[in-house]
Amino acid sequence: MKTIVTAALMLMLGSIPAWAALGQYELSVNLDQQTMQGKDRVEARTGYHFHEITTPDGGFVREYISPEGKVFGIAWHGHSMPNLDQLLGSYTTNLQQDQRQTANRRSVAVKNDRFVFFSHGHGRLFQGHAYVPSLIPSNLGPEVVQ
């Protein structure tokens, strides 16, 4: 019996995301920092805070955290695209299903009631943001995710 419980516990722990993905809890932002080999700076604002991870090439990724401790938005700017699978977590499927190219072919935009994503890139400059409208604290608007 003890072996079965131990095995079940290991399976459950193995399924916990190894990053602070969109919609998940903040607890493992430090793993994002390690993966990106960046420096983490936390900034508190009224009704939320964010982690800004600065990458070695001078770019950044911001992860916006609600008072409940969930990542409600992400933003990025830099010379390369961050690992969106890592940052979007389960919302990657929303991006893949709802993706629409804008006319200039350098931008991707998705906007619906469950998920908002915008990314623009050219040459060696990439920037964008994503958020989950239902997770944004009620005293804030989506413009905080930038």
C-alpha positions as CSV (number, residue, x, y, z in Angstrom):
1,M,0.0,0.0,0.0
2,K,2.8,2.4,0.9
3,T,4.4,1.8,-2.5
4,I,1.2,2.6,-4.3
5,V,0.8,5.9,-2.4
6,T,4.4,6.8,-3.1
7,A,4.0,6.1,-6.8
8,A,0.8,8.1,-7.0
9,L,2.4,11.0,-5.2
10,M,5.4,11.0,-7.6
11,L,3.1,11.0,-10.6
12,M,1.1,13.9,-9.3
13,L,4.3,15.9,-8.5
14,G,5.7,15.1,-11.9
15,S,2.7,16.7,-13.6
16,I,3.1,20.1,-11.9
17,P,4.4,22.6,-14.4
18,A,8.1,23.6,-14.0
19,W,7.3,27.3,-14.7
20,A,4.9,30.1,-13.8
21,A,2.8,29.7,-16.9
22,L,-0.2,31.9,-17.7
23,G,-3.1,30.9,-15.4
24,Q,-0.8,29.0,-13.0
25,Y,0.5,30.1,-9.6
26,E,3.5,32.3,-9.1
27,L,5.5,29.8,-7.0
28,S,8.0,28.8,-9.7
29,V,8.9,32.1,-11.4
30,N,12.4,31.4,-10.2
31,L,12.5,28.4,-12.6
32,D,11.7,30.8,-15.5
33,Q,14.5,32.9,-14.4
34,Q,16.9,30.0,-14.3
35,T,15.7,28.7,-17.7
36,M,16.2,32.2,-19.3
37,Q,19.4,32.7,-17.3
38,G,18.2,36.1,-16.4
39,K,17.8,38.4,-13.4
40,D,14.5,38.6,-11.6
41,R,13.2,41.9,-10.3
42,V,9.8,42.2,-8.5
43,E,7.8,45.4,-8.7
44,A,4.7,45.9,-6.6
45,R,1.8,48.0,-8.0
46,T,-1.7,48.7,-6.6
47,G,-3.7,45.5,-6.9
48,Y,-0.9,43.3,-8.5
49,H,2.8,42.8,-8.8
50,F,5.0,41.6,-11.6
51,H,8.3,39.8,-12.0
52,E,10.6,41.2,-14.7
53,I,13.2,38.7,-15.8
54,T,15.9,40.5,-17.8
55,T,17.7,38.1,-20.1
56,P,21.5,38.2,-20.9
57,D,20.8,39.8,-24.3
58,G,19.0,42.8,-22.7
59,G,15.4,41.6,-23.4
60,F,12.8,41.0,-20.7
61,V,9.8,38.9,-19.8
62,R,7.2,40.2,-17.3
63,E,4.9,37.9,-15.5
64,Y,1.9,39.7,-13.9
65,I,0.6,38.2,-10.7
66,S,-2.8,38.8,-9.1
67,P,-3.3,39.1,-5.3
68,E,-4.4,35.4,-5.4
69,G,-1.0,34.5,-6.7
70,K,-1.9,33.5,-10.2
71,V,-0.2,34.7,-13.4
72,F,-2.8,36.7,-15.3
73,G,-0.6,38.2,-18.0
74,I,2.8,38.0,-19.6
75,A,4.7,40.5,-21.8
76,W,8.0,40.3,-23.6
77,H,10.5,42.4,-25.5
78,G,13.8,41.4,-26.9
79,H,16.1,40.2,-29.6
80,S,14.5,36.7,-29.6
81,M,11.2,35.2,-28.9
82,P,10.8,33.6,-25.4
83,N,9.7,30.0,-25.1
84,L,5.9,30.6,-25.6
85,D,5.1,27.0,-24.8
86,Q,6.7,27.5,-21.4
87,L,5.1,30.9,-20.7
88,L,1.6,30.2,-22.1
89,G,1.2,26.8,-20.6
90,S,-2.2,25.3,-21.4
91,Y,-3.1,28.5,-23.3
92,T,-0.7,27.4,-26.1
93,T,-3.6,25.4,-27.6
94,N,-5.7,28.6,-27.6
95,L,-3.0,30.3,-29.6
96,Q,-2.6,27.4,-32.0
97,Q,-6.4,27.1,-32.6
98,D,-7.3,30.8,-32.8
99,Q,-4.2,32.3,-34.5
100,R,-4.8,34.9,-37.2
101,Q,-2.1,36.6,-39.2
102,T,-2.5,40.3,-39.7
103,A,-2.0,41.8,-43.1
104,N,1.7,42.5,-42.7
105,R,2.6,38.9,-41.8
106,R,4.9,40.1,-38.9
107,S,2.1,40.1,-36.3
108,V,-0.1,37.5,-34.7
109,A,-3.2,38.5,-32.9
110,V,-5.8,36.4,-31.0
111,K,-8.6,38.0,-29.0
112,N,-11.6,36.3,-27.5
113,D,-13.3,36.2,-24.1
114,R,-11.0,33.4,-22.9
115,F,-7.5,34.6,-24.1
116,V,-5.8,37.6,-25.7
117,F,-2.4,37.4,-27.4
118,F,-0.5,39.8,-29.6
119,S,3.0,39.4,-30.9
120,H,5.0,41.5,-33.4
121,G,8.5,40.8,-34.6
122,H,10.9,41.9,-37.3
123,G,14.6,41.6,-37.7
124,R,15.9,41.1,-34.2
125,L,13.2,42.7,-32.3
126,F,10.2,40.8,-30.8
127,Q,7.6,42.0,-28.5
128,G,4.2,41.1,-27.3
129,H,1.8,40.3,-24.6
130,A,-0.9,37.7,-23.5
131,Y,-3.4,37.7,-20.8
132,V,-6.5,35.8,-19.5
133,P,-9.3,38.4,-19.1
134,S,-11.1,36.4,-16.4
135,L,-7.9,36.4,-14.3
136,I,-7.2,40.1,-14.3
137,P,-8.1,41.6,-10.9
138,S,-11.4,43.4,-11.0
139,N,-9.8,46.8,-10.1
140,L,-7.5,46.6,-13.2
141,G,-7.9,46.8,-16.9
142,P,-6.0,44.8,-19.5
143,E,-3.7,47.7,-20.3
144,V,-1.5,46.9,-17.3
145,V,-0.1,43.9,-19.2
146,Q,2.6,45.6,-21.4
